[in-house]
Amino acid sequence: MDKGKKFRRDLWALLHPYWTSEERRSAWLLLIANIVLTLGMVYMSVLFNEWYNAFYNSLQDKAKAVFFQQIGRFCVLATIYIVIGVYRIYLNQMLQIRWRRWLTDRYLRDWLAERTYYRMQLKGDGTDNPDQRIAEDFRLFVDETLSLGLGLLNAAVTLGSFVGILWIISGPLDVPIGGTTYVIYGYMVWVAVVYAIVGTWLTHKIGKPLIPLNFNQQKYEADFRFNLVRFRENSEGVALYHGEEDELRGFRSRFASVVDNWWAIMKRQKLLTFFTIGYSQAAVVFPFVVGAPRYFSGAIQLGGLIQISNAFGQVQGALSWFIDAYTTFASWRATVERLTGFRTAIVTAEEESRAGVGPVVVPEATIASLVLHNLKLGLPMGRVLLSGVNAELKAGERVIVRGPSGSGKSTLFRAIAGIWPFGSGEVKLPQKFRSLFLPQRPYFPIGTLRQAVSYPAAPEAFSDAQLRNALVLTGLGHLADRLDEQQNWGQQLSGGEQQRVAIARALLHKPAWLFLDEATSALDEPSQTHVYELLTKNLKGAAIISIAHRSALADFHGKLWELKPDREGTMKFIVSSEAVLA
């Protein structure tokens, strides 16, 4: 597909949803108001142009009464102009934030729905730094789209308004060539057109490389910021490894990309600025030079010359809008390309989810068991990790999963959770599959301890007494009075304490199916035994599936799911009975 056509199609896909959404009425009203105010600014410019003629003629004629009359008229025009200008900015900002809010909410929902964010991360296709795309790129897209759109409208209306004025007041120009005199009517209009066309073409030639450079700059900035955030979140691990020098090398390397690309932008921007500033400065004196013969011949007065200069400036400015907006356009084009890449990745992940790419998770109303049927799991690069998985786990049963590191135990849990998109087969779930998955490293939202312990439920889902009791039971009684304290609890708590919080979540949520992926590995054996005794006592009737290496945990489970490699290196799934564990 032609690149231009593809860009227009992708741009339309970004633009039109908001203007046909549930907010379309207020959106169109605000847009129309902005358009009306933009037209009002152009009309005021026309009135000012007329004022220039009368004002400067009064100075030339030394007409004192007319001079003060024009001063009064200017005050009225200036007041109206200020009011229109203020409300144009105010309503433009209102439209910006409403549009950005709608886009942010929609893409956050699409990104989070059906674990699309996880599929995108696994695929790694056009999805670098989604945080930047949502937080920064949508702001730039809305701001620059309105700026360019309304700027283009202003330029078009200004051109239409002033080209007639310039045509009339510039009059004819006699050009003698070879003994014949040619008359060019409205010659200042043609001069402005040629001046602008040449300037626009040169600007595009000089500034075109800024589009990919701006695209790369946004990417490099986001990569650098992401690595700083990642370092902050893993500062303890870096400190234990004494990895500061390696981190510094990584930071310098990523920032070097920022600096190198910025230098390239600077050099290209310097060339573009040399031209655009020179072009603008020449436009100040150019109409006086071209209009001077008619002034010195007495065909027009000083006011007419000033009016010609102003009208020429308006026409030339309108025709040269692309020159002034080129830097913004380059940034906008890069932003659109990043957002369309993000949107395409979301749509692709959604289509794969709807098409059932990967193991199919099927709720079955007629069963009360978890059934794995012909399950085969692969890796993103295509290698088969685990195959031939057939098993049934009844409600209330307890099973321990064992196998070598990297054999696919955690991936098996991901497939059961419905988030692993690589492989085939079926996972049949009971209709009411109330499950909770506890990974080795629990997730902690930034906020209060109440939020951390209640997660993923809302903080108000449990009473203070329930929360305190869960903390006490899991050996975290010293935190019971800190429920409303704001902290980055993922960094404040030790690995063992984090796992205890995860167990407290299980006690609060009371799932019917509990999956523990090395969820007690940071605890000593007596504490681990205590945790499993807690779960057995408080989650009666719940099925518990544990990935664990410690043999002592076999006492809390009645079945063994074992992963063993065959001759080809593919893991085979073996179900053992209680007798094997004994």
Secondary structure as GFF3:
##gff-version 3
##sequence-region A 1 582
A	DSSP	alpha_helix	3	19	.	.	.	ID=ss1
A	DSSP	alpha_helix	24	61	.	.	.	ID=ss2
A	DSSP	alpha_helix	64	112	.	.	.	ID=ss3
A	DSSP	three_ten_helix	113	115	.	.	.	ID=ss4
A	DSSP	alpha_helix	116	123	.	.	.	ID=ss5
A	DSSP	alpha_helix	130	132	.	.	.	ID=ss6
A	DSSP	pi_helix	133	137	.	.	.	ID=ss7
A	DSSP	alpha_helix	138	170	.	.	.	ID=ss8
A	DSSP	beta_strand	173	177	.	.	.	ID=ss9
A	DSSP	beta_strand	180	184	.	.	.	ID=ss10
A	DSSP	alpha_helix	187	207	.	.	.	ID=ss11
A	DSSP	alpha_helix	210	233	.	.	.	ID=ss12
A	DSSP	alpha_helix	235	241	.	.	.	ID=ss13
A	DSSP	alpha_helix	244	296	.	.	.	ID=ss14
A	DSSP	alpha_helix	302	319	.	.	.	ID=ss15
A	DSSP	alpha_helix	321	324	.	.	.	ID=ss16
A	DSSP	alpha_helix	326	355	.	.	.	ID=ss17
A	DSSP	beta_strand	360	364	.	.	.	ID=ss18
A	DSSP	beta_strand	369	378	.	.	.	ID=ss19
A	DSSP	beta_strand	384	394	.	.	.	ID=ss20
A	DSSP	beta_strand	398	402	.	.	.	ID=ss21
A	DSSP	alpha_helix	409	417	.	.	.	ID=ss22
A	DSSP	beta_strand	423	430	.	.	.	ID=ss23
A	DSSP	beta_strand	435	438	.	.	.	ID=ss24
A	DSSP	beta_strand	447	448	.	.	.	ID=ss25
A	DSSP	alpha_helix	449	454	.	.	.	ID=ss26
A	DSSP	three_ten_helix	459	461	.	.	.	ID=ss27
A	DSSP	alpha_helix	464	473	.	.	.	ID=ss28
A	DSSP	three_ten_helix	477	479	.	.	.	ID=ss29
A	DSSP	beta_strand	486	487	.	.	.	ID=ss30
A	DSSP	alpha_helix	489	492	.	.	.	ID=ss31
A	DSSP	alpha_helix	495	509	.	.	.	ID=ss32
A	DSSP	beta_strand	513	517	.	.	.	ID=ss33
A	DSSP	alpha_helix	525	538	.	.	.	ID=ss34
A	DSSP	beta_strand	543	547	.	.	.	ID=ss35
A	DSSP	three_ten_helix	551	556	.	.	.	ID=ss36
A	DSSP	beta_strand	559	565	.	.	.	ID=ss37
A	DSSP	beta_strand	571	576	.	.	.	ID=ss38
A	DSSP	alpha_helix	578	581	.	.	.	ID=ss39
###
